[in-house]
Amino acid sequence: MTAAPPTPPLSPSERADHWHHLVSGTFVPLDVVLHEPVPPAWNISSERLGPLRISVVEAGPQTVSRSRRRISQGGGEYLTVTLQQRGTARLTQDGRQALVGPGSFTCSDAGRPFLREQPDDFRFTAFRVPKAGLGVTDAELRAVTGTLFSGSAGTSGLVAGYLAGLAERAAGFDADTAHRLALTTTDLLALLVRERQGAPDPQAPEAARAMLARVQDHVLRHLGDRGLSPERIAAEHHISVRYLHKLFHAEGTTVGRWIRRERLERCRRELARPRGSAPSVSAVAQRWGFVSPSHFSRAFRAAYGMTPREWQSAGRAPAGPERCRT
């Protein structure tokens, strides 16, 4: 993530003003009241993921509010999803209050006033999401503001796990992948909004995309496992193999083809390292789950039009991104 510049030596009042501008610049125009005479050290680091902005915030006790005056200054088009990681908080919006602890999360709509109180030192990861991409109405959003979401169970647990993993790896995605992951994020949040208003249709596109995102995240974390198979993946997620294939078919691919493409892409990146730091072809093939160097070589050539050794001998990646043809 892109870290904010080091805090300059300032007086307490100057530090408070500096923090206020930093917070408002990261999220939307806000009012900030610090609850310590000498504000402690703070940190905000941010990363873009398509239309999403992901920010990790660490600071001391404070209250942040969004008044109608601040709303008039802009930013009302965003929803902020905040995963609490340390400390507690109280979010008040739309006549409701949510008491937040580590592992849970909340949603706040920047188009309406809200209050977020942090009584002690804290750390959270916040996702600023354009509301237009969610495909839900403002009235529907009111079902989730000022309410608490568990990070350990049900659909909200799936969303929390997905968002936490996304934040950890956000800097490593290319533009196309970042855009697709951002779309999955909005699909998951839309599913969460609709679930709060009643049980969703299990065949709804949002539900299918949510399950697909969960499956793909699992696969990416186990790409090096040669035993990865549709049967095993389906069993891990308590779905049928037929339904698993249906999820990938809707994306224009198959389970096996998608796994092979992701494995090949990671091999391609490793082999593109500068001379002297790149591992051997056989080591790369083994690390990413290919059954043998010869099988890997055939798959790589079919995908990229050259052998792994030819790619490696080029010494660097091409100026434009290569696309796997599988």
Secondary structure, DSSP 4 states (H G I P E B T S, - for coil): -EEPPPPP---HHHHHHHHHHHHHHHSSS-EEEESSSS----EEEEEEETTEEEEEEEE-SEEEEE-HHHHTTS-TTEEEEEEEEES-EEEEETTEEEEE-TT-EEEEETTS-EEEEE-S-EEEEEEEEEGGGGT--HHHHTTTBT--B-SSSHHHHHHHHHHHHHHHHGGG--HHHHHHHHHHHHHHHHHHHHHTTSPPPTTSHHHHHHHHHHHHHHHHHTTT-TT--HHHHHHHTT--HHHHHHHHHTTTS-HHHHHHHHHHHHHHHHHTSPTTTSPPHHHHHHHTT-S-HHHHHHHHHHHHSS-HHHHHHT-S--SSPP----
